[in-house]
Amino acid sequence: MNRTIRLVFERETPGAVLYQEVDLNGKRLTNDADGALVRTLYLRKKQLNGKIPQILAITIVEAVQ
């Protein structure tokens, strides 16, 4: 399975940045019925070096062994 998902900035916490999965039209995906694969994603703020992207595109690639 190879699939690319889009996530948009939702909010910051003291140590992380929260992103919400969206469809191609920008509609937030909140559950299985919406087609959400990840729904929410937290990234550690420290690892972003002070740069917080507003939109992420993440590709999930099936590992070949």
Contacts in CASP RR format, 6 or more apart in sequence:
PFRMAT RR
TARGET T0000
AUTHOR 0000-0000-0000
METHOD contacts of the structure
MODEL  1
MNRTIRLVFERETPGAVLYQEVDLNGKRLTNDADGALVRTLYLRKKQLNG
KIPQILAITIVEAVQ
1 60 0 8 1.000
1 62 0 8 1.000
2 59 0 8 1.000
2 60 0 8 1.000
2 61 0 8 1.000
2 62 0 8 1.000
3 37 0 8 1.000
3 59 0 8 1.000
3 60 0 8 1.000
4 57 0 8 1.000
4 58 0 8 1.000
4 59 0 8 1.000
4 60 0 8 1.000
5 21 0 8 1.000
5 37 0 8 1.000
5 38 0 8 1.000
5 57 0 8 1.000
5 58 0 8 1.000
5 60 0 8 1.000
6 21 0 8 1.000
6 22 0 8 1.000
6 23 0 8 1.000
6 24 0 8 1.000
6 26 0 8 1.000
6 55 0 8 1.000
6 56 0 8 1.000
6 57 0 8 1.000
7 19 0 8 1.000
7 20 0 8 1.000
7 21 0 8 1.000
7 22 0 8 1.000
7 38 0 8 1.000
7 41 0 8 1.000
7 55 0 8 1.000
7 56 0 8 1.000
7 57 0 8 1.000
7 58 0 8 1.000
8 19 0 8 1.000
8 20 0 8 1.000
8 22 0 8 1.000
8 26 0 8 1.000
8 28 0 8 1.000
8 54 0 8 1.000
8 55 0 8 1.000
8 56 0 8 1.000
9 17 0 8 1.000
9 18 0 8 1.000
9 19 0 8 1.000
9 52 0 8 1.000
9 53 0 8 1.000
9 54 0 8 1.000
9 55 0 8 1.000
10 18 0 8 1.000
10 19 0 8 1.000
10 20 0 8 1.000
10 40 0 8 1.000
11 17 0 8 1.000
11 18 0 8 1.000
12 18 0 8 1.000
12 45 0 8 1.000
12 52 0 8 1.000
13 42 0 8 1.000
15 44 0 8 1.000
15 45 0 8 1.000
15 46 0 8 1.000
16 42 0 8 1.000
16 43 0 8 1.000
16 44 0 8 1.000
16 45 0 8 1.000
17 42 0 8 1.000
17 43 0 8 1.000
17 45 0 8 1.000
17 48 0 8 1.000
17 52 0 8 1.000
18 40 0 8 1.000
18 41 0 8 1.000
18 42 0 8 1.000
19 40 0 8 1.000
19 41 0 8 1.000
19 42 0 8 1.000
19 43 0 8 1.000
19 56 0 8 1.000
20 28 0 8 1.000
20 29 0 8 1.000
20 39 0 8 1.000
20 40 0 8 1.000
21 28 0 8 1.000
21 29 0 8 1.000
21 36 0 8 1.000
21 37 0 8 1.000
21 38 0 8 1.000
21 39 0 8 1.000
21 40 0 8 1.000
21 41 0 8 1.000
22 28 0 8 1.000
22 29 0 8 1.000
23 29 0 8 1.000
23 34 0 8 1.000
23 35 0 8 1.000
27 34 0 8 1.000
28 34 0 8 1.000
29 35 0 8 1.000
29 36 0 8 1.000
29 39 0 8 1.000
30 36 0 8 1.000
30 39 0 8 1.000
31 39 0 8 1.000
37 60 0 8 1.000
38 58 0 8 1.000
41 56 0 8 1.000
41 58 0 8 1.000
45 52 0 8 1.000
END
